[in-house]
Amino acid sequence: MGRIYRPIIVSANGCEKLTVAFIDSGADETVISKEVAKELRVKLYGVYRSYSATNHIIEGNFAEVTLKDDNVKVTMEVGVSDIPFKSDYSDEEGVEVILGVDFLQEAGIKLDFSK
């Protein structure tokens, strides 16, 4: 089984961007790139800090955005950082959103790996 990617629209402040998201069932929290946040003109606040699966520190800020596709629309607080997207330990070229377990729970999405 490979990685799970999906097109997703991220929106805030009347702006929206269609981009690629990686569903990361090992990530507690959803993170968007600083570039997406900048394009959406989101207001950044607070201090976001998390650890990746490879134990790298991910730091940034928080923002509130809406994430949607054909089946799901969720407005939530996300981390904003380029660390998981523009680093030597990321091979997710083109990905600008990591959908974490918080998104999956909020959207009521269940992953079934039994097949």
QUIQUIMO-V597083 format. One record per helix or strand of 2 or more residues. SS is the DSSP state (A for helix, B for strand). FROM is the first residue (numbers start at 1). TO is the last residue. Records with the same first field share a line. If there is no record, write none. Layout:
BEGIN
SS = FROM-TO ; FROM-TO
END
This chain:
BEGIN
B = 4-12 ; 15-23 ; 31-32 ; 45-51 ; 57-68 ; 73-80 ; 95-99
A = 34-40 ; 101-107
END
